Amino acid sequence: MRPLRIPFIQNTLAWVLAAWMRFCFATIRWTHQNEGAAEAVWKQGGGVLAVFWHSRIGLSPACWPLDRATPAKALISLSADGEFIAKAVARQGFPAVRGSSTNKDKAKAAKGGTQALRDGLKQLKVGGLAITPDGPRGPVRQMAEGLPMLAKISGAPALFIGLSCNPAIRLNSWDKAVLPLPFGKGAIVWDAADYPEGAEMADVVAAWTERLNAVEAEADAITGLKRV
């Protein structure tokens, strides 16, 4: 049995990870770029899609100030690893909407993805939904259609978020995930967009992929973190 499938181990590691992230976020010197785009979206209230690549999920709570940002939930996969991440993120004020279209069992994948879409749209009627459009298993920085589809159906704006810190831990995972280290340099870069009326889905995927890559690259340039 994999350790993360054992509830006690899962809960303990989630608590440790959440505590470590809070400590690091408090000691990092943050640079905020184009924060006005985020503030304008939060001021409107209602639904918003908070978007960042899967490799930066360990930095994501730093970009969402609970005292003024739209209350949000995170779309987390149905895997055991997803459950662990969901618990760590939930300890920092982000309850999870569970579901994923990536699963070896196609029937279960379809059911989980459909339910996640329903739950995501329901959440977007009242608040924010954090989503990693290349998750849960990649390919890295390749956006699936789920994000623009949610934006098109819901009418909610997408808030693209580039997150970086240096120094950082690089995990040996498919996405080379970044975890923070304390007392370093951090950067958060924002960009916002609505689904263009009448646009083809493939065109939106390409344009939004470029914009999300741009804010992440800008954040890495600020901190000096090497892109991989």
C-alpha positions as CSV (number, residue, x, y, z in Angstrom):
1,M,0.0,0.0,0.0
2,R,1.3,3.5,-0.9
3,P,1.9,5.6,2.2
4,L,-0.3,8.5,1.0
5,R,-3.3,6.1,0.9
6,I,-3.1,5.7,4.7
7,P,-5.3,8.4,6.3
8,F,-3.1,9.0,9.4
9,I,0.0,9.5,7.3
10,Q,-1.9,11.6,4.8
11,N,-3.3,13.9,7.5
12,T,0.0,14.3,9.2
13,L,2.0,15.1,6.1
14,A,-0.7,17.6,5.0
15,W,-0.5,19.3,8.4
16,V,3.3,19.5,8.2
17,L,3.3,20.8,4.6
18,A,0.6,23.4,5.4
19,A,2.6,24.7,8.4
20,W,5.8,24.8,6.4
21,M,4.2,26.7,3.6
22,R,2.8,29.3,6.0
23,F,6.2,29.8,7.6
24,C,7.9,30.2,4.2
25,F,5.3,32.6,2.9
26,A,5.7,34.8,6.0
27,T,9.5,35.1,5.6
28,I,9.7,35.5,1.8
29,R,10.2,39.0,0.4
30,W,7.4,39.3,-2.2
31,T,7.2,41.4,-5.3
32,H,3.7,41.9,-6.7
33,Q,3.3,42.8,-10.4
34,N,0.1,44.1,-12.0
35,E,-1.8,43.4,-8.8
36,G,-4.4,45.9,-9.9
37,A,-5.8,43.3,-12.4
38,A,-6.5,41.0,-9.5
39,E,-7.9,43.7,-7.2
40,A,-10.3,44.8,-10.0
41,V,-11.6,41.2,-10.4
42,W,-12.0,40.7,-6.6
43,K,-13.8,44.0,-6.3
44,Q,-16.4,42.9,-8.8
45,G,-17.3,39.9,-6.6
46,G,-18.9,36.7,-8.0
47,G,-17.1,34.0,-10.0
48,V,-13.5,34.1,-10.9
49,L,-11.1,31.4,-12.2
50,A,-7.7,31.5,-10.5
51,V,-5.3,29.9,-12.9
52,F,-1.7,28.7,-12.5
53,W,0.4,25.8,-13.8
54,H,0.4,22.6,-11.8
55,S,4.1,23.0,-10.8
56,R,3.3,26.1,-8.8
57,I,0.4,24.7,-6.7
58,G,2.7,24.7,-3.7
59,L,3.0,28.5,-3.9
60,S,-0.6,29.2,-4.7
61,P,-2.0,30.2,-1.3
62,A,0.4,33.1,-1.3
63,C,-1.4,34.8,-4.2
64,W,-4.9,34.7,-2.6
65,P,-5.3,37.1,0.4
66,L,-8.2,35.8,2.3
67,D,-9.1,39.2,3.8
68,R,-9.9,40.8,0.4
69,A,-9.8,38.2,-2.4
70,T,-13.0,36.4,-3.6
71,P,-13.6,33.3,-1.4
72,A,-12.3,30.4,-3.5
73,K,-12.2,26.6,-3.7
74,A,-9.5,24.5,-5.5
75,L,-10.2,21.9,-8.1
76,I,-8.1,18.9,-7.0
77,S,-7.8,15.5,-8.6
78,L,-9.5,12.4,-7.2
79,S,-6.1,10.6,-6.8
80,A,-4.6,9.7,-3.4
81,D,-1.9,12.4,-4.1
82,G,-4.8,14.8,-4.9
83,E,-6.4,14.0,-1.5
84,F,-3.1,14.9,0.3
85,I,-2.8,18.2,-1.6
86,A,-6.4,19.0,-1.0
87,K,-6.0,18.6,2.7
88,A,-2.8,20.7,2.8
89,V,-4.4,23.5,0.7
90,A,-7.7,23.3,2.7
91,R,-5.7,24.1,5.9
92,Q,-4.8,27.4,4.3
93,G,-8.4,28.4,3.5
94,F,-9.0,26.7,0.2
95,P,-11.6,23.9,0.4
96,A,-11.5,21.5,-2.5
97,V,-13.8,20.7,-5.4
98,R,-12.7,17.1,-6.3
99,G,-12.5,15.7,-9.7
100,S,-10.3,15.0,-12.7
101,S,-10.5,13.8,-16.3
102,T,-7.3,11.8,-16.0
103,N,-7.8,8.3,-14.8
104,K,-6.8,4.8,-16.0
105,D,-10.5,3.8,-15.7
106,K,-12.2,5.8,-18.5
107,A,-15.6,5.4,-17.0
108,K,-14.5,6.7,-13.6
109,A,-12.5,9.5,-15.3
110,A,-15.6,10.6,-17.2
111,K,-17.8,10.5,-14.1
112,G,-15.2,12.4,-12.0
113,G,-14.7,15.0,-14.7
114,T,-18.4,15.5,-15.3
115,Q,-19.0,15.9,-11.5
116,A,-16.1,18.3,-11.2
117,L,-17.5,20.4,-14.1
118,R,-20.9,20.6,-12.3
119,D,-19.3,21.4,-9.0
120,G,-17.0,23.9,-10.5
121,L,-19.8,25.8,-12.3
122,K,-21.8,25.8,-9.0
123,Q,-18.8,27.3,-7.2
124,L,-18.3,29.9,-9.9
125,K,-21.8,31.2,-9.2
126,V,-20.7,32.4,-5.7
127,G,-16.9,32.7,-5.7
128,G,-13.5,31.7,-7.0
129,L,-12.2,28.4,-8.4
130,A,-8.5,27.7,-8.5
131,I,-7.5,25.4,-11.4
132,T,-4.3,24.0,-12.8
133,P,-5.0,23.6,-16.5
134,D,-2.2,21.1,-17.1
135,G,-3.0,18.9,-14.2
136,P,-3.1,16.4,-12.7
137,R,-0.6,14.6,-14.9
138,G,0.4,16.9,-17.7
139,P,1.9,17.3,-20.2
140,V,3.6,20.2,-18.5
141,R,2.3,23.7,-19.5
142,Q,-0.1,22.3,-22.0
143,M,-3.6,23.6,-21.3
144,A,-6.6,21.4,-21.6
145,E,-10.0,22.7,-22.8
146,G,-11.5,22.4,-19.3
147,L,-10.5,25.9,-18.2
148,P,-11.8,27.9,-21.2
149,M,-14.9,25.7,-21.2
150,L,-15.6,26.7,-17.6
151,A,-15.0,30.4,-18.5
152,K,-17.2,30.2,-21.6
153,I,-20.1,28.5,-19.8
154,S,-20.0,30.5,-16.6
155,G,-19.0,33.9,-17.9
156,A,-16.4,34.1,-15.1
157,P,-13.1,36.0,-15.8
158,A,-9.8,34.1,-15.8
159,L,-7.1,35.4,-13.6
160,F,-3.7,34.1,-14.8
161,I,-1.2,34.0,-12.0
162,G,2.6,33.6,-12.3
163,L,4.2,32.4,-9.0
164,S,7.9,32.0,-8.2
165,C,10.3,31.9,-5.3
166,N,14.1,31.5,-5.0
167,P,15.6,29.5,-3.5
168,A,13.1,26.7,-3.8
169,I,12.8,22.9,-3.7
170,R,12.3,21.2,-7.0
171,L,10.5,17.9,-6.7
172,N,11.3,15.0,-9.0
173,S,7.7,14.9,-10.2
174,W,6.3,15.0,-13.7
175,D,5.9,18.8,-13.5
176,K,9.1,19.5,-11.4
177,A,6.9,21.1,-8.8
178,V,8.3,24.1,-6.8
179,L,8.0,24.2,-3.0
180,P,9.1,27.3,-1.1
181,L,12.1,27.8,1.1
182,P,12.1,30.5,3.8
183,F,13.9,33.9,3.7
184,G,14.1,34.1,-0.1
185,K,12.7,36.2,-2.9
186,G,9.2,35.7,-4.2
187,A,7.1,37.1,-7.0
188,I,3.4,37.1,-8.0
189,V,2.4,38.4,-11.4
190,W,-1.2,38.7,-12.6
191,D,-3.1,39.0,-15.9
192,A,-6.8,38.8,-16.5
193,A,-9.1,37.8,-19.4
194,D,-12.6,37.0,-20.3
195,Y,-13.6,34.3,-22.8
196,P,-13.8,36.2,-26.2
197,E,-17.3,36.1,-27.6
198,G,-17.5,33.9,-30.6
199,A,-13.9,32.7,-30.4
200,E,-12.9,29.1,-31.3
201,M,-11.9,27.0,-28.3
202,A,-8.6,26.0,-29.8
203,D,-7.7,29.6,-30.4
204,V,-8.5,30.5,-26.8
205,V,-6.5,27.6,-25.5
206,A,-3.4,28.7,-27.5
207,A,-3.8,32.4,-26.5
208,W,-4.4,31.6,-22.8
209,T,-1.5,29.1,-22.7
210,E,0.8,31.9,-24.0
211,R,-0.5,34.4,-21.4
212,L,-0.1,32.0,-18.5
213,N,3.4,31.1,-19.6
214,A,4.2,34.8,-19.9
215,V,3.2,35.7,-16.3
216,E,5.1,32.6,-14.9
217,A,8.2,33.5,-16.9
218,E,8.0,37.1,-15.7
219,A,7.7,35.9,-12.1
220,D,10.8,33.6,-12.5
221,A,12.7,36.5,-14.1
222,I,12.0,38.6,-11.0
223,T,13.2,35.9,-8.5
224,G,16.0,34.5,-10.7
225,L,14.5,30.9,-10.5
226,K,15.8,28.8,-13.4
227,R,13.0,27.6,-15.7
228,V,12.9,23.9,-16.5
